Amino acid sequence: MARVKFLGHAGLSVESSAFTLVFDPWMSPSGAYLGSWFQYPRNDHIDVRPLTAAQYVAVSHEHLDHMDSWFLEQLSDETTVLIPKYPSPAFGDRLLDIGVRKIVELEPWEPYPLADDGSWITCIPELSPMCHDSGFLLVAAGRSVLNCNDARLTASQARRAKHLAGGRLDFMGVQAAAATWHPMRYSYPVEEQRQIAMDKRISKLRAVHRLVRATAPELAVPFAGPPCFLDPELLELNWVLDPEFGAFVDPETAREWLAEHLPAQRWETFRPGDVLDLETGEVERDPVSAAFSFTEGREEYLRRYAEDRAAVINETMDAHPSPDRDFPERFVEHFVRLGSLSSYFLEQIDMTVRFEITGANGGVWDVRMNADGLAIGPPLAERPGYTVSVPGRWVEPILSGDIAWEDLLLSMRFQLHRDPDVYNDYLVGLLKHANAPALQAIEEYETGRDEAERITVTDGGRTFEIGRYCPHAGEDLSVGAIIEDGRVYCLGHNFTFDLSTGACLNARSQPLSTREI
């Protein structure tokens, strides 16, 4: 017996005759990321008690819509929490702070036995340690589940997973809704914002198409998002849910696009509470979720949902008052510490970032990061590369160690401007990881890559020899790129390179090695 129950968002429960394993359950009635994200559709009708008694819970990464402290605090003392082994101990430390005690770190690609019947699980992390995301491969009762989750796996990784599972993947879950703060929190005109959102949306769907085409699972399922926004301060962000123009494509819209472009593949979507029998293929639909629609009555649904969550949103606001008078001093100390973690990252960032902290005891600081180190002080005459505007009440929990910078960034409770409009992955990486072991692992990965392997590509009547692997995160460009209009579009993380010069056109990255033949 092998059954998959869908818990909403990225949550799955796999039940076999020998054990129950729960993947990334996000069940908290308080949402996530400072009360900004909420499950969409809502999943509060699902009874969490059987889930908290599961033998195993597998959590792929630290993002709070996956590492749900409300759920994890309720786990049975007998439940083992499985996490990928990342370069930094921060993930495990956060789980210990929640109160989880039985933690097993999975080594990449090494099967971990779950029962005496031959069932096992392994993790598949992204190639670059810049992103602490991981998929899971589970084999139970003769059936296999590849849960890609938020991880941007390469085609070769997915094919290797299929081989490891015995040459067959019964179920493959793929994220089709990449929920990021770009372009929603940037200062763009509406039409430009919509165009950027659509470009990102299509790029993500192309990446999913490529991954599933390379793997040919028995059943492919778009899942893992998107969230919705219920706080009155963030309600306007729900434009991202629009099936036609939104940045966060819902699973059913994704399935329609993917089925059109890969019609021979079997696709399906599920809602919270639906159950799939992997042996028979039969689906038991949840009666509560069956009444939900991604397209009909969305505004009314969100209005009622917001009314139901008003109290917990107010509690979140009350729990985060304006910071005390010592905030400026602590803010400076925080960045001085960040500047001591990695000279490599400071050199790659090579820009001034302006922080406009609004509200009581706030202020404006320029943080200059380059090969000379980090300096923080009053605003400079120099034009900043990034400007970050955020209320001090949301920065205070970072200084207190309660949340990470990425938790704040994903909350959407800020505004950004960049000039020039080029993404700086190293700046985000420094804020995201904020610890020396993780940053050191990234430096070693990027400086130790073998760039000798080359591939030949054509664009119109021109032929080029380029590096096989993307300089950013190592995506295999022979299967993970689109070559057109004089550019190389890497489908892994949407980095774009000039085919003639190798320069990255939309982000801070090492150039792609290229030579015209």
C-alpha positions in Angstrom: 0.0 0.0 0.0 1.2 3.5 -0.8 -1.0 6.5 -0.6 -0.2 10.2 -1.0 -2.4 12.8 0.8 -2.1 16.4 -0.2 -1.9 18.8 2.7 -1.9 22.1 0.7 1.0 24.2 -0.5 4.1 21.9 -0.5 2.8 19.5 2.1 2.4 15.8 1.4 1.8 12.8 3.6 2.9 9.4 2.3 1.3 6.4 4.0 2.5 2.8 3.5 1.8 -0.3 5.5 5.1 0.2 7.4 5.2 3.9 8.2 3.8 7.4 7.5 6.1 10.1 6.3 5.0 13.8 6.1 6.8 16.2 3.7 7.0 19.9 4.5 3.7 20.4 6.3 2.6 24.1 6.5 -0.5 24.0 8.7 -0.1 27.0 11.0 -3.3 29.2 11.3 -0.9 32.2 11.7 0.5 31.8 8.2 4.2 32.5 7.8 6.7 35.3 7.3 5.5 37.8 9.9 1.8 37.1 9.2 2.1 37.9 5.5 1.7 34.6 3.7 -1.3 32.3 4.1 -2.1 28.9 2.6 -4.0 29.1 -0.7 -6.4 27.4 -0.8 -6.8 27.2 3.0 -6.1 23.8 4.6 -7.4 24.3 8.1 -10.0 21.7 7.7 -7.4 18.9 7.8 -6.9 17.2 11.1 -3.2 17.6 12.1 -3.3 15.1 14.9 -2.5 12.0 12.8 0.2 14.0 11.0 2.0 15.0 14.2 2.1 11.3 15.2 3.8 10.2 12.0 7.0 8.2 12.3 8.9 10.6 10.0 8.6 14.3 9.0 10.9 15.4 6.2 11.6 19.1 6.0 13.5 20.3 2.9 14.7 23.7 4.0 14.4 26.6 6.4 11.7 28.6 4.6 8.8 29.1 7.1 6.2 27.8 4.6 8.1 24.5 4.9 9.6 24.6 8.4 6.4 25.3 10.2 7.3 25.7 13.9 3.6 25.6 14.9 3.3 22.1 13.5 6.7 20.9 14.5 6.2 21.9 18.2 3.3 19.4 18.3 5.2 16.4 17.0 5.2 13.2 18.9 8.4 12.4 20.9 8.8 9.4 18.7 8.8 11.3 15.4 12.1 11.6 13.6 12.6 14.7 11.6 14.7 14.2 8.4 16.6 17.2 6.9 19.2 17.5 4.2 22.8 18.0 5.4 23.7 21.5 4.3 27.2 23.2 4.8 25.9 25.3 7.7 24.4 23.9 10.9 21.8 26.7 11.0 18.9 24.6 9.8 19.4 22.0 12.5 19.9 24.7 15.1 16.6 26.3 14.3 14.8 23.0 14.7 16.5 22.5 18.0 15.3 25.9 19.1 11.7 24.9 18.2 12.1 21.9 20.4 12.7 19.1 17.9 15.1 16.6 19.4 15.1 13.6 17.0 16.9 15.0 14.0 18.6 13.0 11.2 20.7 14.8 8.6 20.5 13.0 5.3 23.6 12.8 3.1 22.9 13.7 -0.5 22.1 10.7 -2.6 22.6 8.2 0.2 19.5 6.1 0.9 18.3 6.2 4.5 16.2 3.1 5.5 12.7 3.9 6.8 11.5 0.3 7.5 12.5 -3.3 7.3 10.6 -3.8 4.0 13.3 -2.0 1.9 11.7 1.5 2.0 14.1 4.4 2.0 14.5 8.1 1.4 17.3 10.3 0.2 17.8 14.0 -0.4 18.9 15.8 -3.6 20.2 19.3 -2.9 20.6 22.0 -5.6 24.1 21.9 -7.1 25.1 25.3 -5.8 25.2 25.8 -2.0 24.0 29.4 -2.6 20.5 27.9 -2.4 19.8 25.6 0.5 16.9 23.8 -1.2 16.6 20.1 -1.7 14.3 17.6 -3.3 13.5 14.2 -1.7 13.3 10.8 -3.4 11.2 8.2 -1.5 10.8 4.5 -2.4 8.1 2.7 -0.4 6.0 -0.4 -1.1 7.5 -0.8 -4.6 6.5 2.8 -5.5 8.7 5.9 -6.0 8.0 9.5 -5.2 10.3 12.3 -6.4 9.3 15.4 -4.4 11.2 18.3 -6.1 9.7 20.8 -3.7 11.3 24.3 -4.2 14.6 22.8 -5.4 15.6 23.7 -8.9 16.9 20.3 -9.8 18.8 19.8 -13.0 17.7 17.4 -15.7 20.6 15.2 -14.9 19.8 15.1 -11.2 16.2 14.1 -12.0 17.3 11.4 -14.4 19.8 10.1 -11.8 16.9 10.0 -9.2 14.8 7.9 -11.7 17.7 5.5 -12.2 18.2 5.2 -8.4 14.5 4.4 -8.0 14.8 1.5 -10.4 14.1 3.2 -13.7 10.5 4.3 -12.8 9.1 7.4 -11.0 5.4 6.8 -10.1 4.9 10.4 -8.8 6.9 13.6 -9.5 5.9 16.8 -7.7 7.3 20.0 -9.2 7.0 23.5 -8.0 5.5 25.8 -10.7 4.9 28.9 -8.6 8.2 30.6 -7.7 7.1 33.1 -5.0 9.8 35.8 -5.0 9.7 39.5 -4.2 10.7 40.5 -7.7 9.0 42.4 -9.3 6.2 42.9 -6.7 8.3 45.0 -4.2 10.3 47.0 -6.7 9.5 50.5 -8.0 8.3 49.7 -11.5 5.4 51.1 -13.6 2.5 48.8 -13.6 2.9 47.6 -17.2 6.6 46.9 -16.8 5.9 45.1 -13.6 3.3 42.9 -15.3 5.7 42.1 -18.2 8.5 41.1 -15.8 6.1 38.9 -13.9 5.0 37.2 -17.1 8.5 36.7 -18.2 9.4 35.1 -14.9 6.3 33.0 -15.0 7.0 31.6 -18.5 10.6 31.0 -17.6 9.6 28.9 -14.6 7.1 26.9 -16.6 9.7 26.2 -19.3 12.1 24.9 -16.6 9.4 22.6 -15.2 8.6 21.4 -18.8 12.3 20.6 -19.4 12.6 18.7 -16.1 9.6 16.6 -16.6 10.3 15.9 -20.2 13.8 14.7 -19.3 12.4 12.3 -16.6 9.0 11.1 -18.0 7.4 10.1 -14.7 4.2 8.1 -14.6 2.4 11.1 -13.1 3.7 14.7 -12.9 2.0 17.1 -10.4 2.5 20.9 -10.3 2.2 21.9 -6.6 4.0 23.9 -3.8 2.2 27.2 -3.9 1.3 29.9 -4.4 0.4 31.7 -1.1 -2.1 34.6 -0.7 -1.9 37.8 1.3 -4.6 38.7 3.9 -3.0 41.6 5.9 -4.8 44.8 4.8 -1.3 46.3 4.2 -0.6 43.6 1.7 -3.9 42.9 0.1 -3.0 44.6 -3.2 -0.3 42.0 -3.7 -2.9 39.4 -4.5 -2.8 40.6 -8.1 0.0 38.0 -8.4 -2.7 35.3 -8.3 -4.4 36.4 -11.5 -4.4 33.3 -13.8 -3.7 35.5 -16.8 -1.2 38.1 -15.6 -0.1 37.0 -12.1 3.5 36.2 -11.2 2.5 33.2 -9.0 0.9 30.7 -11.3 -1.5 28.4 -9.6 -1.2 24.6 -10.1 -4.2 24.3 -12.4 -3.1 27.1 -14.7 0.4 25.5 -14.7 -1.1 22.1 -15.6 -3.0 23.6 -18.5 0.2 25.2 -19.9 2.4 22.2 -19.3 -0.2 19.7 -20.8 -0.4 21.9 -23.9 3.4 21.8 -24.3 3.9 18.2 -23.3 0.7 16.4 -24.2 2.0 12.9 -24.0 2.8 13.3 -20.3 0.2 12.5 -17.7 -0.5 15.5 -15.5 -2.7 16.0 -12.5 -3.4 18.6 -9.8 -4.7 18.2 -6.2 -6.1 20.3 -3.5 -5.8 20.0 0.3 -7.2 16.7 1.6 -7.2 14.9 -1.8 -5.7 11.4 -1.6 -3.9 9.5 -4.4 -3.5 5.7 -4.4 -0.2 5.1 -6.1 -1.0 1.4 -6.7 -4.3 1.9 -8.5 -4.1 5.5 -9.6 -7.5 6.2 -7.9 -8.1 9.7 -6.5 -10.3 10.5 -3.5 -11.3 14.1 -3.7 -11.7 16.2 -0.5 -15.3 17.5 -0.2 -14.2 20.8 1.4 -11.5 21.6 -1.1 -13.8 20.5 -4.0 -15.8 23.7 -3.5 -12.7 25.9 -4.0 -11.9 27.6 -7.4 -8.7 29.4 -8.4 -10.7 31.5 -10.9 -14.3 31.9 -9.7 -15.2 34.1 -6.7 -11.5 34.7 -5.8 -12.1 38.2 -4.3 -14.9 37.0 -2.1 -13.0 34.0 -1.0 -10.0 36.2 0.0 -12.3 38.7 1.8 -13.8 36.0 4.0 -10.4 34.3 4.6 -9.0 37.7 5.7 -11.9 38.2 8.1 -11.1 34.8 9.6 -7.5 35.6 10.0 -7.8 39.2 11.2 -7.2 38.4 14.9 -4.0 36.5 14.2 -2.7 39.2 11.9 -3.4 41.8 14.6 -1.5 39.6 17.1 1.5 39.5 14.8 1.4 43.3 14.6 1.1 43.7 18.4 4.0 41.2 18.8 6.3 43.5 16.7 6.3 47.0 18.2 8.6 49.8 17.1 12.2 49.2 18.2 13.8 50.8 21.3 16.2 53.7 21.2 19.2 51.5 21.0 18.1 50.2 17.6 20.6 52.4 15.5 23.6 51.1 17.5 22.5 47.5 17.2 21.7 47.9 13.5 25.3 49.1 12.9 26.7 46.3 15.0 24.7 43.8 13.0 26.3 44.9 9.7 29.7 45.1 11.1 29.4 41.4 12.1 28.1 40.6 8.6 31.1 42.3 7.1 33.4 40.0 9.0 32.0 36.8 7.5 33.3 36.6 4.0 35.7 38.9 2.1 34.8 37.0 -1.1 31.2 38.0 -0.8 32.0 41.6 -0.1 34.2 41.7 -3.2 31.5 40.2 -5.4 28.8 42.5 -4.0 30.9 45.6 -4.8 28.2 48.2 -4.2 26.6 50.6 -1.8 23.2 49.5 -0.3 21.1 52.2 1.4 18.8 51.1 4.2 15.9 53.5 5.0 14.5 52.3 8.3 11.1 53.9 8.9 9.2 54.5 12.1 10.3 55.3 15.6 14.1 55.2 16.2 14.8 54.5 12.6 17.2 56.3 10.3 19.1 56.0 7.0 22.4 54.1 6.6 24.6 53.4 3.6 26.4 50.1 3.7 29.4 50.0 1.3 30.6 46.5 0.5 33.6 45.8 -1.8 37.1 44.4 -1.8 38.2 46.8 0.9 35.6 45.4 3.3 32.4 46.8 4.8 31.7 50.3 6.0 28.4 51.6 7.4 27.5 55.2 8.1 25.3 58.1 7.2 24.1 58.4 3.5 26.9 59.1 1.0 26.8 61.3 -2.0 27.4 58.2 -4.1 24.3 56.7 -5.7 23.4 53.4 -4.0 23.0 50.3 -6.1 20.1 49.1 -3.9 17.8 51.1 -1.7 15.8 49.1 0.9 12.9 50.8 2.7 11.4 48.9 5.6 9.8 49.6 9.0 12.0 49.1 12.0 9.5 46.8 13.6 10.2 44.2 11.0 14.0 44.5 11.2 14.1 44.3 15.0 13.5 40.5 15.1 16.5 40.0 12.8 18.7 41.9 15.2 17.2 39.8 18.0 18.0 36.6 16.2 14.4 35.5 16.0 14.2 35.5 12.2 16.6 35.7 9.2 16.8 38.4 6.6 15.3 36.0 4.0 12.2 35.6 6.2 11.8 39.4 6.1 12.4 39.5 2.3 9.8 36.8 1.6 7.3 38.6 3.9 7.1 41.4 1.2 7.0 44.0 4.1 9.5 46.3 2.4 10.2 48.3 -0.8 13.2 48.0 -3.1 14.8 50.1 -5.7 18.0 49.3 -7.7 20.0 51.4 -10.0 21.1 49.9 -12.4 18.3 47.4 -12.4 20.5 44.3 -12.0 20.0 41.5 -9.5 22.9 41.1 -7.0 22.8 37.4 -6.0 25.8 37.9 -3.6 24.0 40.6 -1.6 21.0 38.4 -1.2 23.3 35.5 -0.4 25.1 37.3 2.3 21.8 38.4 4.0 20.2 35.0 3.5 22.9 32.9 5.0 24.6 35.3 7.4 27.0 32.7 8.7 30.6 31.9 7.7 30.4 28.1 7.0 27.6 28.5 4.4 29.4 31.5 2.7 32.7 29.6 2.7 31.0 26.6 1.0 29.7 28.9 -1.8 33.1 30.4 -2.3 34.8 27.0 -2.6 32.1 25.8 -5.0 32.4 28.8 -7.3 36.2 29.1 -7.3 36.7 25.3 -7.5 34.5 24.5 -10.5 36.0 22.9 -13.6 35.2 25.2 -16.5 37.0 23.2 -19.1 34.0 21.3 -20.5 32.5 23.1 -23.5 29.4 22.7 -25.8 28.7 24.1 -29.2 25.5 26.1 -29.8 24.0 28.0 -32.7 22.0 31.2 -32.9 20.8 32.0 -36.4 23.7 31.7 -38.7 26.4 32.0 -36.0 28.1 29.2 -34.0 29.6 29.5 -30.6 31.6 27.3 -28.2 30.5 28.1 -24.6 31.0 26.6 -21.2 28.7 23.7 -20.5 27.8 24.8 -17.0 26.2 28.1 -15.9 28.6 30.2 -14.0 26.0 31.0 -11.4 24.8 27.7 -10.1 26.2 25.0 -12.4 23.1 24.2 -14.4 24.0 22.0 -17.4 23.3 24.4 -20.3 23.3 21.5 -22.8 19.8 20.6 -21.5 18.9 23.6 -19.3 19.2 26.6 -21.6 17.5 28.4 -24.5 19.7 30.0 -27.1 18.0 32.8 -29.1 18.4 36.5 -30.0 22.2 36.5 -29.2 21.6 35.4 -25.6 21.8 32.3 -23.4 18.8 31.9 -21.1 19.6 29.6 -18.3 16.4 27.9 -17.1 17.8 27.1 -13.7 17.6 30.5 -12.1 16.7 32.7 -15.1 20.2 34.2 -15.5 20.8 35.6 -19.0 24.2 35.9 -20.7 25.3 37.7 -23.8 26.3 35.0 -26.3 29.1 37.2 -27.8 30.7 38.6 -24.7 29.6 36.1 -22.0 28.5 39.0 -19.7 25.5 38.3 -17.4 22.8 40.8 -18.5 20.3 40.6 -15.6 22.3 39.8 -12.5 25.7 39.9 -10.8 27.5 36.8 -11.9 30.8 35.6 -13.3 30.7 35.7 -17.1 29.9 32.7 -19.2 32.9 31.5 -21.2 32.1 31.9 -24.9 34.0 31.9 -28.2 32.5 32.4 -31.7 33.6 29.7 -34.1 
